[in-house]
Amino acid sequence: MRVLFRLFSFLALVAAILLATVDAIQSVAAGATVFVRFADVLTGLDPALATRLAAWPGSLAGAFGESGANLGSASVQWLLARPAAAVMLAMALVFWIIGYRRSARFSGLPAA
């Protein structure tokens, strides 16, 4: 399972690097700072994906109540408005943390 999360982390990191490269090229071409929103990337993959993702927290109203659904909807809207490279970097970090394995510590040795 850890290998799977490490693979997801690697793929998210590669996607973040590609998206940052696209942002840099567009920024140089426009002469101003340009960031691609995460919603635009999802719309490019599937035109209905961003709207389905935005409507998803409303379907959880039965489990978390109306305030939980409103908080989830606000969180998803906030995430969709962020730059795609930053979102993918954060996803890579989260996947790496999940797949991280601490090395065995030697006990009984001096702490020098």
Secondary structure, 3 states (H helix, E strand, C coil): CHHHHHHHHHHHHHHHHHHHHHHHHHHHHHCCCCCCEHHHHHHHHCCCHHHHHHHHHHHHHHHHHHHHHHHHHHHHHHHHHCEHHHHHHHHHHHHHHHHCCCCCCCCCCCCC
